[in-house]
Amino acid sequence: MWQQILAYFQNLEQRPVERMAFLVGGLVFFWMIESAIPLLELKYRKTKLRHAAVNFSFTIMHLVIHTFIAVVIVLVSDWCKASGFGIIHWTNAGILGAILISFLILDFFGGWLVHITEHKLPLLWRFHLVHHADNNVDVTTGLRHHPIESVIRGVFFLAAIVLSGAPIYAVMIYQTFLILYTAFTHANIRLPDKLDSALSYILISPNMHKVHHHWQQPYTDTNYGAVLSIWDRMFGTYTTLHPSQIKYGLDKHYPNEEDENFMLLLKRPFKKQL
């Protein structure tokens, strides 16, 4: 069974249609769930479909960029294996060890570290604010990233592969989980408070990530994790806020009434900030 699972993920990067199926399937599933049990009553500029179209436009650009980054990911992973470079190879970790080490390091670098760096460095924040400018956070918001941010995140992800020595099957397992989990954490869904709270001890829960999208600091500068919440708890960036108190958008840098203006969002990082 393990061999079949590994064989599937080993070549998943070469099957873009299947990878797209995970992305689309996760979106459709959580789209239906958030329609049934919404967390907040969102007020779209026009319609939910138009809002989704804006966010999908950024997704298409991200996928094009990732097509090139994916080639580099495979080359770097193969180089680590051939040269025996990375924690996995230095420790002679087995298959389960390789998956665990890869998951932890990829999530730390590609999730928490790149995210906090984008918030702390003004130049990078210019591009990341496109994600935070969304005034109606739903399942499609997880896809809303400026193309330059996609490159930035790719650099951190590649650094994680080098450090961990992650084999390609471990990289694909993490990326597949991340795609689905990002849809889950951004979806406008209401979980029972106790379930959401229990989940947040190990994983990023929907309510936990919604706090990060609150329009004012210091809440914007908390809960940076992508999948695991342990990094925020470990480094003191974890906080809570009841969903009833959450308001999405930004209190500066970008006009909230223009949160669905695709061309302005695309060009804004290159202009002087408000």
C-alpha positions as CSV (number, residue, x, y, z in Angstrom):
1,M,0.0,0.0,0.0
2,W,2.8,2.4,1.0
3,Q,4.6,1.7,-2.3
4,Q,1.4,2.5,-4.3
5,I,0.9,5.8,-2.4
6,L,4.6,6.8,-2.9
7,A,4.4,5.9,-6.6
8,Y,1.3,8.0,-7.0
9,F,2.9,11.1,-5.4
10,Q,6.3,10.5,-7.0
11,N,5.0,11.4,-10.4
12,L,2.1,13.7,-9.5
13,E,4.0,16.8,-10.6
14,Q,4.0,15.4,-14.1
15,R,0.2,15.1,-14.1
16,P,-1.1,18.7,-14.0
17,V,-4.7,17.7,-14.7
18,E,-4.8,15.6,-11.5
19,R,-3.2,18.3,-9.5
20,M,-5.8,20.7,-10.9
21,A,-8.5,18.3,-9.8
22,F,-7.4,18.6,-6.2
23,L,-7.5,22.4,-6.4
24,V,-10.9,22.6,-8.1
25,G,-12.4,19.7,-6.1
26,G,-11.4,21.4,-2.8
27,L,-12.8,24.7,-4.0
28,V,-16.1,23.2,-5.0
29,F,-16.4,21.2,-1.8
30,F,-15.8,24.1,0.6
31,W,-17.8,26.4,-1.6
32,M,-20.8,24.2,-0.9
33,I,-20.0,23.9,2.8
34,E,-19.7,27.6,3.3
35,S,-23.0,28.2,1.5
36,A,-24.6,25.8,4.0
37,I,-23.0,26.9,7.3
38,P,-21.5,30.4,6.8
39,L,-19.4,31.9,9.5
40,L,-20.1,35.5,8.6
41,E,-22.7,37.2,6.4
42,L,-20.5,38.5,3.6
43,K,-21.4,41.5,1.5
44,Y,-20.0,41.2,-2.0
45,R,-19.6,44.2,-4.2
46,K,-21.8,42.7,-6.8
47,T,-22.0,38.9,-6.6
48,K,-20.1,36.0,-5.2
49,L,-19.3,34.8,-8.7
50,R,-17.7,38.1,-9.7
51,H,-15.7,38.1,-6.5
52,A,-14.5,34.6,-7.3
53,A,-13.6,35.7,-10.9
54,V,-11.2,38.4,-9.5
55,N,-9.5,35.9,-7.3
56,F,-9.4,33.2,-10.0
57,S,-7.6,35.7,-12.2
58,F,-4.7,35.8,-9.8
59,T,-4.8,32.0,-9.5
60,I,-4.3,31.6,-13.3
61,M,-1.2,33.8,-13.1
62,H,0.0,31.8,-10.0
63,L,-0.4,28.5,-11.9
64,V,1.6,29.7,-14.9
65,I,4.4,30.8,-12.6
66,H,4.3,27.6,-10.6
67,T,4.7,25.6,-13.8
68,F,8.2,27.0,-14.1
69,I,8.9,26.8,-10.4
70,A,7.8,23.1,-10.4
71,V,10.6,22.3,-12.8
72,V,13.1,23.8,-10.4
73,I,11.6,22.0,-7.5
74,V,12.1,18.6,-9.2
75,L,15.7,19.5,-10.2
76,V,16.5,20.6,-6.6
77,S,14.9,17.6,-5.0
78,D,16.8,15.3,-7.4
79,W,20.1,17.1,-6.7
80,C,19.6,16.6,-2.9
81,K,19.0,12.9,-3.5
82,A,22.0,12.5,-5.8
83,S,24.4,14.5,-3.5
84,G,23.0,13.3,-0.2
85,F,22.3,16.8,0.9
86,G,19.7,17.8,3.5
87,I,18.5,16.6,6.9
88,I,16.7,13.6,5.5
89,H,19.9,12.3,3.9
90,W,22.2,13.2,6.8
91,T,20.0,11.3,9.3
92,N,19.3,8.4,7.0
93,A,15.6,8.9,7.6
94,G,13.2,6.2,6.3
95,I,10.1,6.9,4.2
96,L,7.9,8.0,7.1
97,G,10.7,10.0,8.6
98,A,11.3,11.7,5.2
99,I,7.6,12.6,4.9
100,L,7.5,14.0,8.5
101,I,10.7,16.0,8.2
102,S,9.7,17.4,4.8
103,F,6.2,18.3,6.1
104,L,7.6,20.2,9.1
105,I,10.3,22.1,7.3
106,L,8.2,22.9,4.2
107,D,5.4,24.2,6.4
108,F,7.8,26.3,8.5
109,F,9.6,27.9,5.5
110,G,6.8,27.9,3.0
111,G,4.1,28.7,5.4
112,W,5.1,30.5,8.6
113,L,8.5,32.0,7.8
114,V,7.7,33.5,4.4
115,H,4.4,34.8,5.7
116,I,5.9,36.7,8.7
117,T,8.7,38.0,6.5
118,E,6.1,39.4,4.0
119,H,4.5,41.2,6.9
120,K,7.7,42.6,8.4
121,L,9.5,43.7,5.2
122,P,7.7,46.7,3.6
123,L,8.8,45.8,0.1
124,L,7.3,42.3,0.4
125,W,4.2,43.6,2.2
126,R,3.4,45.7,-0.9
127,F,2.7,42.5,-2.8
128,H,1.2,40.5,0.1
129,L,-1.4,43.2,0.8
130,V,-3.3,42.1,-2.3
131,H,-4.3,39.0,-0.4
132,H,-5.3,41.0,2.7
133,A,-7.2,43.6,0.6
134,D,-10.1,41.1,0.2
135,N,-13.1,42.5,2.1
136,N,-15.0,39.2,1.8
137,V,-12.8,36.3,2.8
138,D,-14.1,33.0,1.4
139,V,-12.8,29.8,-0.1
140,T,-11.5,31.7,-3.2
141,T,-9.4,34.2,-1.1
142,G,-6.8,31.5,-0.6
143,L,-6.0,31.8,-4.3
144,R,-5.6,35.5,-4.3
145,H,-1.8,36.3,-4.5
146,H,0.1,38.8,-6.5
147,P,2.3,37.0,-9.1
148,I,5.4,38.5,-7.5
149,E,4.4,37.0,-4.2
150,S,4.1,33.6,-5.9
151,V,7.8,34.0,-6.8
152,I,8.7,35.0,-3.3
153,R,7.0,32.0,-1.8
154,G,8.6,29.8,-4.4
155,V,12.1,30.9,-3.2
156,F,11.3,30.1,0.4
157,F,9.9,26.8,-0.6
158,L,13.0,25.9,-2.6
159,A,15.1,26.8,0.4
160,A,13.1,24.4,2.5
161,I,13.6,21.6,0.0
162,V,17.4,22.2,0.1
163,L,17.5,22.2,3.9
164,S,15.3,19.1,4.3
165,G,16.5,17.2,1.3
166,A,12.8,16.4,0.6
167,P,12.2,13.7,-2.0
168,I,9.7,14.7,-4.6
169,Y,7.0,12.3,-3.2
170,A,7.2,14.1,0.1
171,V,7.0,17.5,-1.6
172,M,3.9,16.5,-3.5
173,I,2.2,15.1,-0.4
174,Y,2.7,18.4,1.4
175,Q,1.6,20.5,-1.5
176,T,-1.5,18.5,-2.1
177,F,-2.4,18.7,1.6
178,L,-1.7,22.5,1.5
179,I,-4.0,23.1,-1.5
180,L,-6.9,21.4,0.2
181,Y,-6.1,22.9,3.6
182,T,-5.8,26.4,2.3
183,A,-9.3,26.1,0.9
184,F,-10.5,24.9,4.3
185,T,-8.9,27.7,6.4
186,H,-10.2,30.5,4.1
187,A,-13.7,29.1,3.6
188,N,-16.4,31.1,5.2
189,I,-17.5,28.1,7.3
190,R,-18.7,27.9,10.9
191,L,-17.4,25.1,13.0
192,P,-18.5,24.4,16.6
193,D,-16.4,26.6,18.8
194,K,-15.0,23.6,20.8
195,L,-14.0,21.8,17.6
196,D,-12.4,24.9,16.1
197,S,-10.5,25.5,19.4
198,A,-9.3,21.9,19.7
199,L,-8.2,21.9,16.1
200,S,-6.1,25.0,16.6
201,Y,-3.8,23.3,19.1
202,I,-2.1,21.5,16.2
203,L,-3.5,22.8,13.0
204,I,-4.6,26.2,11.7
205,S,-8.3,26.3,12.3
206,P,-10.7,28.4,10.1
207,N,-11.4,30.9,13.0
208,M,-7.7,31.1,13.8
209,H,-6.9,32.2,10.2
210,K,-9.8,34.6,10.0
211,V,-8.2,36.5,12.9
212,H,-5.2,37.1,10.6
213,H,-7.5,38.7,8.0
214,H,-8.9,41.2,10.6
215,W,-8.5,44.6,9.1
216,Q,-6.4,46.1,12.0
217,Q,-3.2,45.5,13.7
218,P,-2.0,43.8,15.9
219,Y,-4.4,41.0,14.7
220,T,-3.2,41.3,11.1
221,D,0.3,40.4,12.4
222,T,-0.6,37.1,14.1
223,N,-1.5,33.6,13.1
224,Y,0.9,33.3,10.2
225,G,0.8,29.5,9.8
226,A,-0.3,27.7,6.7
227,V,-1.1,24.2,8.0
228,L,0.5,23.7,11.5
229,S,-0.4,26.1,14.3
230,I,2.7,25.0,16.4
231,W,4.9,27.7,14.8
232,D,2.6,30.5,16.0
233,R,2.3,29.0,19.4
234,M,6.1,28.4,19.6
235,F,7.1,31.9,18.5
236,G,4.4,33.9,20.3
237,T,2.4,35.0,17.2
238,Y,-0.8,33.2,18.2
239,T,-3.9,35.1,19.2
240,T,-7.6,34.8,19.2
241,L,-10.6,37.0,18.4
242,H,-14.2,36.0,18.3
243,P,-15.6,35.8,14.8
244,S,-18.3,38.4,15.7
245,Q,-15.6,41.0,16.1
246,I,-13.8,40.3,12.8
247,K,-13.9,42.8,10.0
248,Y,-12.0,42.0,6.8
249,G,-9.9,44.3,4.6
250,L,-7.2,46.9,5.5
251,D,-7.2,50.0,7.6
252,K,-4.5,51.6,5.4
253,H,-2.4,50.9,2.3
254,Y,-5.2,50.2,-0.1
255,P,-8.8,51.6,-0.6
256,N,-11.2,48.9,0.6
257,E,-13.9,50.0,-1.9
258,E,-11.5,48.9,-4.7
259,D,-10.9,45.3,-3.3
260,E,-12.2,43.8,-6.5
261,N,-10.4,46.1,-8.9
262,F,-8.1,43.5,-10.6
263,M,-5.9,45.9,-12.5
264,L,-5.4,48.3,-9.6
265,L,-4.5,45.4,-7.3
266,L,-2.0,44.2,-9.9
267,K,-0.3,47.6,-10.2
268,R,-0.7,48.9,-6.7
269,P,2.5,47.3,-5.2
270,F,4.6,49.3,-7.6
271,K,3.2,52.6,-6.5
272,K,3.6,54.7,-3.3
273,Q,1.6,53.2,-0.4
274,L,-1.2,55.1,1.3
